[in-house]
Every structure is written in C-alpha cells, then in structure tokens.
Amino acid sequence: MDCCQCQGIEGFFNEREAARSLKKYRRDGPARSTRVLLDALRASPVEGATLLDIGGGIGAIPLDLLSVGVTSATDVDASSAYIAAARAEAARQGFGDRMAYQHGNFVALAPTIAPADIVTLDRVICCYHDVHALVQASASKARRLYGLVYPRDSWFSGALSAVANTLFRLRKNPFRIFAHRTSTIDSLLRNAGLERRFQRNVGLWRVAIYARP
Ligand SMILES: C[S@@+](CC[C@H](N)C(=O)[O-])C[C@H]1O[C@@H](n2cnc3c(N)ncnc32)[C@H](O)[C@@H]1O
C-alpha cells in the first residue's frame, strides 16, 4: 500500500491480532462502544438499507445489521488479516453472499467505492493520520446515516497516544495512533452536509451518529 501508516496498519493488525479479536467477539459479542453505535443506528429504520463499513475489523457491525434487515454490506479494510477473519466469520454466520470486501486504504480507493445508505467507521479515525481526507471521503459516501466511534477529547487520550507512539517509534514500528479533535471531525461532517443526531461517551470513546437531512 502507498502510505507509511498503511504499512504500519498491515503489520499491527496482523493475523495474530485478527485471531485475538475474533476469539473475543465470539466469546463476548461486539465491544461496548460498538453496541452503543449499533443501538443508535437501529433506532432509525435500517431494513432494506445498504452498508459501507470502513475499517470493519472482524465485521461486528455488518454481522449485526445484516441480521436485522440491511440487504448488503461492503467492508473496506487496510488489513488483509482482518479481511480474511471477517470473511470467514461472515461465511460461518451464513452472511457470506451478502458481503463484499475490498483490501486497501479507503482514502485511495474512495473513487471506486459506491455510496451506501449507512456508512460506519468504528475506532478507525484514530488509526489514520489524515483526518480531513478520511472523513471527507467517507462522508461523501453516506446517503442517509454516518456512524462513528473515535477517542473523545481528553488529556488522557492525548497522553495515551503520545506514550504509545513513543513506544512504536522506539521499536521502529511505523504504526501510529491519532487523537483527532472532536471539533475537527464535527466541522468536517457538517461541511459535508450531515447533521449530528446522537452522541454519547463510552469510556475513552465518543459514539456519534450523523444524518443527511
Ligand atoms: C482499531 S481497528 C477497529 C476494527 C473494528 N472497526 C472494531 O471496532 O473492532 C481499526 C481498523 O481500521 C482499519 N483502517 C484504518 N485506517 C484505514 C484506512 N485508511 N482504510 C481502510 N481501513 C483502515 C484497520 O485496518 C483496522 O481494521
């Protein structure tokens, strides 16, 4: 892949990490912040909708929404190990024929990706350096709803990312995490014509839903 961070993502979200996430998902279900996002999305009618899940990991969001009437879902992920795990889990749950997968950096692939009724980015924005490009490109694909989970503004998130990035740098690991500001994300989404309909803090995370009026 083209960018340094994408090479870091491929190395960090590797087969071992994908297997660990899948095991946890099978044992406990979606993470708490993901469950809050799913409940907030399901508060609107989702039957018959299409879904674009960017950075979907092992696929907790499409698996849940396909089970309540979303017709088809596309997962675009920069980690080939996560794509393989998501594909295997969707087949195991009987949703394989309603899922499509694309491996790569969503920002680079965006011109080739079709719009969807619902777009989701669950804990993805914090893994990408260019918040403007990622949010603008993904928002442009959302016909109705845009759901996201990202680190909320706090001194703790800033400190955590600084410590983690120092460790990555010392280990010569190109992966970095980013505590992008809520005000930046919010204004990018408003400029893209979306209105905020829901927001809640869940631990270190902020869960938000935007809609096209
Ligand atoms: C922390 S994981 C979250 C996975 C899943 N959404 C969840 O919440 O369990 C971040 C995911 O975003 C993906 N990702 C980050 N930046 C991306 C980009 N620019 N294009 C595609 N995928 C990206 C990574 O490959 C990884 O699967």
The ligand as a Tripos MOL2 file, in Angstrom:
@<TRIPOS>MOLECULE
LIG
   27    29     1     0     0
SMALL
NO_CHARGES

@<TRIPOS>ATOM
      1 C1         -8.8010   -0.4850   15.8470 C.3       1 LIG1
      2 S1         -9.2820   -1.3860   14.4150 S.3       1 LIG1
      3 C2        -11.0480   -1.3460   14.5780 C.3       1 LIG1
      4 C3        -11.7190   -2.5380   13.9340 C.3       1 LIG1
      5 C4        -13.2320   -2.5790   14.1080 C.3       1 LIG1
      6 N1        -13.8780   -1.4740   13.4240 N.3       1 LIG1
      7 C5        -13.5850   -2.5520   15.5730 C.2       1 LIG1
      8 O1        -14.0110   -1.5100   16.0780 O.co2     1 LIG1
      9 O2        -13.4100   -3.5930   16.2220 O.co2     1 LIG1
     10 C6         -9.0070   -0.2070   13.1080 C.3       1 LIG1
     11 C7         -9.3470   -0.7550   11.7430 C.3       1 LIG1
     12 O3         -9.3440    0.3080   10.7870 O.3       1 LIG1
     13 C8         -8.6530   -0.1210    9.6370 C.3       1 LIG1
     14 N2         -8.1900    1.1060    8.9600 N.ar      1 LIG1
     15 C9         -7.5500    2.1700    9.4970 C.ar      1 LIG1
     16 N3         -7.3260    3.1290    8.5780 N.ar      1 LIG1
     17 C10        -7.8750    2.6750    7.4210 C.ar      1 LIG1
     18 C11        -7.9790    3.1950    6.1070 C.ar      1 LIG1
     19 N4         -7.4660    4.3910    5.7870 N.pl3     1 LIG1
     20 N5         -8.5850    2.4560    5.1530 N.ar      1 LIG1
     21 C12        -9.1040    1.2330    5.4640 C.ar      1 LIG1
     22 N6         -9.0330    0.6820    6.7000 N.ar      1 LIG1
     23 C13        -8.4310    1.3790    7.6630 C.ar      1 LIG1
     24 C14        -7.5760   -1.0520   10.1620 C.3       1 LIG1
     25 O4         -7.0740   -1.9110    9.1830 O.3       1 LIG1
     26 C15        -8.3580   -1.8060   11.2380 C.3       1 LIG1
     27 O5         -9.0900   -2.8770   10.7080 O.3       1 LIG1
@<TRIPOS>BOND
     1     1     2 1
     2     2     3 1
     3     2    10 1
     4     3     4 1
     5     4     5 1
     6     5     6 1
     7     5     7 1
     8     7     8 2
     9     7     9 1
    10    10    11 1
    11    11    12 1
    12    11    26 1
    13    12    13 1
    14    13    14 1
    15    13    24 1
    16    14    15 ar
    17    14    23 ar
    18    15    16 ar
    19    16    17 ar
    20    17    18 ar
    21    17    23 ar
    22    18    19 1
    23    18    20 ar
    24    20    21 ar
    25    21    22 ar
    26    22    23 ar
    27    24    25 1
    28    24    26 1
    29    26    27 1
@<TRIPOS>SUBSTRUCTURE
     1 LIG1         1 GROUP 0 **** ****
